[in-house]
Amino acid sequence: MNDNITASQKNEVTMNVEHLENLIRKVIREELIKFSAQELGIFQLDKESQLYNDMEDILKRKESGQLIFYTHEEIWNE
């Protein structure tokens, strides 16, 4: 077996759904920690932007009871 790895070689990993979910949670948690550690300024969204429209839609669905929110413990299994 050749110890040199070329760019054309691919590794294949098999994992069950539970392990994949744990991995995704870990990555998201790490990214959220990095994001929250940044010193962020206040910014204004343009009322014509898609993000602004999406945020308004989320707020309307929250107020109408169409969204389900989970606690920190439910999300992170802590």
mmCIF file of the C-alpha atoms, coordinates in Angstrom:
data_MODEL
# 
_entry.id   MODEL 
# 
loop_
_atom_site.group_PDB 
_atom_site.id 
_atom_site.type_symbol 
_atom_site.label_atom_id 
_atom_site.label_alt_id 
_atom_site.label_comp_id 
_atom_site.label_asym_id 
_atom_site.label_entity_id 
_atom_site.label_seq_id 
_atom_site.pdbx_PDB_ins_code 
_atom_site.Cartn_x 
_atom_site.Cartn_y 
_atom_site.Cartn_z 
_atom_site.occupancy 
_atom_site.B_iso_or_equiv 
_atom_site.pdbx_formal_charge 
_atom_site.auth_seq_id 
_atom_site.auth_comp_id 
_atom_site.auth_asym_id 
_atom_site.auth_atom_id 
_atom_site.pdbx_PDB_model_num 
ATOM 1  C CA . MET A 1 1  ? 0.000   0.000  0.000  1.00 0.00 ? 1  MET A CA 1 
ATOM 2  C CA . ASN A 1 2  ? 1.317   3.429  -0.892 1.00 0.00 ? 2  ASN A CA 1 
ATOM 3  C CA . ASP A 1 3  ? 1.627   5.860  2.034  1.00 0.00 ? 3  ASP A CA 1 
ATOM 4  C CA . ASN A 1 4  ? 1.342   8.869  -0.272 1.00 0.00 ? 4  ASN A CA 1 
ATOM 5  C CA . ILE A 1 5  ? -2.240  10.093 -0.573 1.00 0.00 ? 5  ILE A CA 1 
ATOM 6  C CA . THR A 1 6  ? -3.187  11.653 -3.876 1.00 0.00 ? 6  THR A CA 1 
ATOM 7  C CA . ALA A 1 7  ? -5.952  14.153 -4.516 1.00 0.00 ? 7  ALA A CA 1 
ATOM 8  C CA . SER A 1 8  ? -7.872  11.576 -6.528 1.00 0.00 ? 8  SER A CA 1 
ATOM 9  C CA . GLN A 1 9  ? -8.238  9.164  -3.606 1.00 0.00 ? 9  GLN A CA 1 
ATOM 10 C CA . LYS A 1 10 ? -11.450 9.365  -1.600 1.00 0.00 ? 10 LYS A CA 1 
ATOM 11 C CA . ASN A 1 11 ? -12.228 8.162  1.890  1.00 0.00 ? 11 ASN A CA 1 
ATOM 12 C CA . GLU A 1 12 ? -15.621 6.736  2.630  1.00 0.00 ? 12 GLU A CA 1 
ATOM 13 C CA . VAL A 1 13 ? -17.149 6.928  6.104  1.00 0.00 ? 13 VAL A CA 1 
ATOM 14 C CA . THR A 1 14 ? -20.204 5.040  7.243  1.00 0.00 ? 14 THR A CA 1 
ATOM 15 C CA . MET A 1 15 ? -22.130 6.152  10.317 1.00 0.00 ? 15 MET A CA 1 
ATOM 16 C CA . ASN A 1 16 ? -25.607 5.742  11.661 1.00 0.00 ? 16 ASN A CA 1 
ATOM 17 C CA . VAL A 1 17 ? -28.122 8.576  11.897 1.00 0.00 ? 17 VAL A CA 1 
ATOM 18 C CA . GLU A 1 18 ? -27.557 9.076  15.620 1.00 0.00 ? 18 GLU A CA 1 
ATOM 19 C CA . HIS A 1 19 ? -23.822 9.622  15.129 1.00 0.00 ? 19 HIS A CA 1 
ATOM 20 C CA . LEU A 1 20 ? -24.497 11.959 12.197 1.00 0.00 ? 20 LEU A CA 1 
ATOM 21 C CA . GLU A 1 21 ? -26.960 14.002 14.277 1.00 0.00 ? 21 GLU A CA 1 
ATOM 22 C CA . ASN A 1 22 ? -24.413 14.265 17.110 1.00 0.00 ? 22 ASN A CA 1 
ATOM 23 C CA . LEU A 1 23 ? -21.741 15.389 14.663 1.00 0.00 ? 23 LEU A CA 1 
ATOM 24 C CA . ILE A 1 24 ? -24.023 18.033 13.162 1.00 0.00 ? 24 ILE A CA 1 
ATOM 25 C CA . ARG A 1 25 ? -24.962 19.307 16.631 1.00 0.00 ? 25 ARG A CA 1 
ATOM 26 C CA . LYS A 1 26 ? -21.280 19.523 17.582 1.00 0.00 ? 26 LYS A CA 1 
ATOM 27 C CA . VAL A 1 27 ? -20.379 21.494 14.459 1.00 0.00 ? 27 VAL A CA 1 
ATOM 28 C CA . ILE A 1 28 ? -23.318 23.861 14.862 1.00 0.00 ? 28 ILE A CA 1 
ATOM 29 C CA . ARG A 1 29 ? -22.535 24.357 18.555 1.00 0.00 ? 29 ARG A CA 1 
ATOM 30 C CA . GLU A 1 30 ? -18.904 25.203 17.736 1.00 0.00 ? 30 GLU A CA 1 
ATOM 31 C CA . GLU A 1 31 ? -19.950 27.647 15.018 1.00 0.00 ? 31 GLU A CA 1 
ATOM 32 C CA . LEU A 1 32 ? -22.493 29.319 17.315 1.00 0.00 ? 32 LEU A CA 1 
ATOM 33 C CA . ILE A 1 33 ? -19.862 29.683 20.036 1.00 0.00 ? 33 ILE A CA 1 
ATOM 34 C CA . LYS A 1 34 ? -17.477 31.318 17.546 1.00 0.00 ? 34 LYS A CA 1 
ATOM 35 C CA . PHE A 1 35 ? -20.254 33.571 16.258 1.00 0.00 ? 35 PHE A CA 1 
ATOM 36 C CA . SER A 1 36 ? -21.391 34.623 19.722 1.00 0.00 ? 36 SER A CA 1 
ATOM 37 C CA . ALA A 1 37 ? -17.806 35.412 20.741 1.00 0.00 ? 37 ALA A CA 1 
ATOM 38 C CA . GLN A 1 38 ? -17.507 37.995 17.973 1.00 0.00 ? 38 GLN A CA 1 
ATOM 39 C CA . GLU A 1 39 ? -18.161 41.586 18.816 1.00 0.00 ? 39 GLU A CA 1 
ATOM 40 C CA . LEU A 1 40 ? -21.045 42.402 16.578 1.00 0.00 ? 40 LEU A CA 1 
ATOM 41 C CA . GLY A 1 41 ? -22.375 45.808 15.800 1.00 0.00 ? 41 GLY A CA 1 
ATOM 42 C CA . ILE A 1 42 ? -26.030 46.586 15.279 1.00 0.00 ? 42 ILE A CA 1 
ATOM 43 C CA . PHE A 1 43 ? -27.087 46.448 11.680 1.00 0.00 ? 43 PHE A CA 1 
ATOM 44 C CA . GLN A 1 44 ? -30.244 47.353 9.823  1.00 0.00 ? 44 GLN A CA 1 
ATOM 45 C CA . LEU A 1 45 ? -31.819 45.086 7.262  1.00 0.00 ? 45 LEU A CA 1 
ATOM 46 C CA . ASP A 1 46 ? -33.131 46.649 4.099  1.00 0.00 ? 46 ASP A CA 1 
ATOM 47 C CA . LYS A 1 47 ? -36.920 46.239 4.166  1.00 0.00 ? 47 LYS A CA 1 
ATOM 48 C CA . GLU A 1 48 ? -36.767 45.086 0.548  1.00 0.00 ? 48 GLU A CA 1 
ATOM 49 C CA . SER A 1 49 ? -34.271 42.288 1.242  1.00 0.00 ? 49 SER A CA 1 
ATOM 50 C CA . GLN A 1 50 ? -35.247 38.636 1.215  1.00 0.00 ? 50 GLN A CA 1 
ATOM 51 C CA . LEU A 1 51 ? -33.781 38.157 4.696  1.00 0.00 ? 51 LEU A CA 1 
ATOM 52 C CA . TYR A 1 52 ? -36.014 40.930 6.073  1.00 0.00 ? 52 TYR A CA 1 
ATOM 53 C CA . ASN A 1 53 ? -39.055 39.310 4.432  1.00 0.00 ? 53 ASN A CA 1 
ATOM 54 C CA . ASP A 1 54 ? -38.079 35.915 5.844  1.00 0.00 ? 54 ASP A CA 1 
ATOM 55 C CA . MET A 1 55 ? -37.687 37.361 9.340  1.00 0.00 ? 55 MET A CA 1 
ATOM 56 C CA . GLU A 1 56 ? -41.111 39.003 9.110  1.00 0.00 ? 56 GLU A CA 1 
ATOM 57 C CA . ASP A 1 57 ? -42.622 35.700 7.971  1.00 0.00 ? 57 ASP A CA 1 
ATOM 58 C CA . ILE A 1 58 ? -41.044 33.870 10.921 1.00 0.00 ? 58 ILE A CA 1 
ATOM 59 C CA . LEU A 1 59 ? -42.387 36.491 13.340 1.00 0.00 ? 59 LEU A CA 1 
ATOM 60 C CA . LYS A 1 60 ? -45.913 36.226 11.887 1.00 0.00 ? 60 LYS A CA 1 
ATOM 61 C CA . ARG A 1 61 ? -45.863 32.426 12.091 1.00 0.00 ? 61 ARG A CA 1 
ATOM 62 C CA . LYS A 1 62 ? -44.556 32.613 15.672 1.00 0.00 ? 62 LYS A CA 1 
ATOM 63 C CA . GLU A 1 63 ? -47.329 34.998 16.681 1.00 0.00 ? 63 GLU A CA 1 
ATOM 64 C CA . SER A 1 64 ? -49.989 32.801 15.036 1.00 0.00 ? 64 SER A CA 1 
ATOM 65 C CA . GLY A 1 65 ? -48.712 29.667 16.822 1.00 0.00 ? 65 GLY A CA 1 
ATOM 66 C CA . GLN A 1 66 ? -47.617 27.914 13.617 1.00 0.00 ? 66 GLN A CA 1 
ATOM 67 C CA . LEU A 1 67 ? -44.039 27.435 14.799 1.00 0.00 ? 67 LEU A CA 1 
ATOM 68 C CA . ILE A 1 68 ? -42.789 25.050 17.451 1.00 0.00 ? 68 ILE A CA 1 
ATOM 69 C CA . PHE A 1 69 ? -39.849 26.230 19.530 1.00 0.00 ? 69 PHE A CA 1 
ATOM 70 C CA . TYR A 1 70 ? -37.578 23.896 21.467 1.00 0.00 ? 70 TYR A CA 1 
ATOM 71 C CA . THR A 1 71 ? -35.630 24.512 24.643 1.00 0.00 ? 71 THR A CA 1 
ATOM 72 C CA . HIS A 1 72 ? -31.841 24.460 24.803 1.00 0.00 ? 72 HIS A CA 1 
ATOM 73 C CA . GLU A 1 73 ? -31.989 21.098 26.577 1.00 0.00 ? 73 GLU A CA 1 
ATOM 74 C CA . GLU A 1 74 ? -34.209 19.580 23.875 1.00 0.00 ? 74 GLU A CA 1 
ATOM 75 C CA . ILE A 1 75 ? -31.917 20.755 21.088 1.00 0.00 ? 75 ILE A CA 1 
ATOM 76 C CA . TRP A 1 76 ? -28.551 19.841 22.590 1.00 0.00 ? 76 TRP A CA 1 
ATOM 77 C CA . ASN A 1 77 ? -29.648 16.806 24.645 1.00 0.00 ? 77 ASN A CA 1 
ATOM 78 C CA . GLU A 1 78 ? -28.156 18.345 27.783 1.00 0.00 ? 78 GLU A CA 1 
# 
